Amino acid sequence: MSTIKFKYVELLAYLMYNNIESWCSMGKIKDNIAVNLVFFLKERNMTQKELAEKLDVARSSVTNWIKNNNLPDIDVLQQICEILNITLADLLGIDLNDSYTEIEKKIIMQYRNKPELQEAVRVLLDIKNK
C-alpha cells in the first residue's frame, strides 16, 4: 500500500473514530479542498497553470477543483500536497489534534477566504509578507 493511501486510510479511521459525520459530507470535502487550494497556492505564489504543469494535468482540472466542480483523485491529492509542501489534513482542512474551538476554526476559514482580512491580520500582528 502506498504511503498516501495508508495516510488516507489513517485519516478516514480518525474521522470514523471521532464520529465526525458533519465533516464527511462530499460537499464539505469539496468546499475545504477548494478554499485551501486557493489559500496555499496564494501562500506559495503559485498559479493554477503552474500547479497544473507540475501535476501534468490540464489547467481546467485545477480550475474545476477550485470552482468546486469536482475533486482530484487521491493520487493527485498526494502530488498536490507534495508540491505545496502541506499535509493531506491541511488540504482537507482538518486539524487532527482538534485543538481549535469552533470560533477559532471559523476565524481561520475566514482568514483563508478573504485576502483583505489576511492583509489586515498581517498589519495588526506586524508580520512582513514573504
Sequence and secondary structure as in RCSB ss.txt:
>XXXX:A:sequence
MSTIKFKYVELLAYLMYNNIESWCSMGKIKDNIAVNLVFFLKERNMTQKELAEKLDVARSSVTNWIKNNNLPDID
VLQQICEILNITLADLLGIDLNDSYTEIEKKIIMQYRNKPELQEAVRVLLDIKNK
>XXXX:A:secstr
  HHHHHHHHHHHHHHHTT TTTTSHHHHHHHHHHHHHHHHHHTT  HHHHHHHHTS HHHHHHHHTTS    HH
HHHHHHHHHT  HHHHHT  TT  S HHHHHHHHHHHH HHHHHHHHHHTT    
